[in-house]
Amino acid sequence: MARRPRRNHRPAFKAKVALAALKGDKTMSELATQFDVHPNQ
């Protein structure tokens, strides 16, 4: 299984994810799936 290269996220993407998390209408797992990031991030 090949690992995909490490990704660098732009500040705008991080802000969009943070705002979605602050809304509180989705679980962390759902947000991770939506934004294609690991749930622990």
Secondary structure as GFF3:
##gff-version 3
##sequence-region A 1 41
A	DSSP	alpha_helix	11	23	.	.	.	ID=ss1
A	DSSP	alpha_helix	28	35	.	.	.	ID=ss2
###
